[in-house]
Amino acid sequence: MSFEDDVVRLEAIAVELEQEGVTLERALQLFEEGVTRLRRASSELARAESQVAVLVEQLDGAFALRPLHPDGAAAASELGGAKRA
């Protein structure tokens, strides 16, 4: 299963749980499946985020990759006054 497949299925689970007449047994089955898919999707997303980098232009005009910090920006100290591309 891909990340996208898990997200699509999670959306379908949410829709089904919102419908009237869902039995407790079915709701528990959907909940368990949702938790499994959410954990898998969250893990995949964290893995992908760890690979994201920022392409920055250095003062000499060359480009370099810098890791993206959790707050979503390269640290100013890492950029050394360079512009972000």
C-alpha positions in Angstrom: 0.0 0.0 0.0 1.2 3.5 -0.8 0.9 6.6 1.3 -1.7 7.9 -1.2 -3.7 4.6 -0.9 -3.7 5.0 2.9 -5.0 8.6 2.7 -7.7 7.7 0.3 -8.8 4.8 2.5 -8.7 6.9 5.6 -11.0 9.4 4.0 -13.4 6.6 3.0 -13.3 5.3 6.6 -14.2 8.7 7.9 -17.1 9.0 5.5 -18.4 5.6 6.5 -18.1 6.3 10.2 -20.1 9.6 9.8 -23.1 7.7 8.3 -26.0 6.8 10.4 -26.7 3.2 11.2 -23.1 2.1 11.5 -23.0 -0.8 14.0 -20.7 -0.7 16.9 -18.9 -3.8 15.6 -18.4 -2.2 12.2 -17.3 1.1 13.8 -14.6 -0.8 15.8 -13.4 -2.6 12.7 -13.1 0.7 10.8 -11.4 2.4 13.8 -8.8 -0.4 14.0 -8.1 -0.2 10.3 -7.9 3.5 10.5 -5.4 3.5 13.3 -3.2 1.0 11.3 -3.4 3.0 8.2 -2.8 6.3 10.0 0.3 4.9 11.7 1.7 3.6 8.4 1.0 6.9 6.6 2.5 9.0 9.4 5.6 6.9 9.3 5.9 7.2 5.6 5.4 11.0 5.8 8.1 11.3 8.5 10.5 9.4 6.3 9.8 11.6 3.3 10.1 14.8 5.4 13.5 13.6 6.6 14.7 13.5 3.0 13.5 17.1 2.1 16.3 19.6 1.6 16.5 23.2 0.6 18.5 24.3 -2.4 20.3 27.5 -1.5 22.5 29.8 -3.5 25.8 30.5 -1.9 27.6 33.8 -2.0 29.8 32.6 -4.8 26.8 31.7 -7.0 27.1 28.0 -6.5 24.1 26.0 -5.3 24.1 23.7 -2.3 21.6 21.5 -0.5 20.9 22.1 3.1 18.7 20.0 5.4 15.3 21.4 6.1 14.7 22.1 9.8 11.5 20.9 11.5 10.2 24.4 11.5 10.3 24.4 7.7 13.2 26.7 7.1 17.0 26.4 6.7 18.7 28.0 9.7 20.2 31.4 9.0 23.5 30.2 10.4 23.6 27.4 7.8 22.8 29.8 5.0 25.8 32.0 5.8 24.0 35.0 4.4 23.2 33.2 1.2 19.9 33.6 -0.6 17.3 30.9 -0.7 16.4 29.8 -4.2 
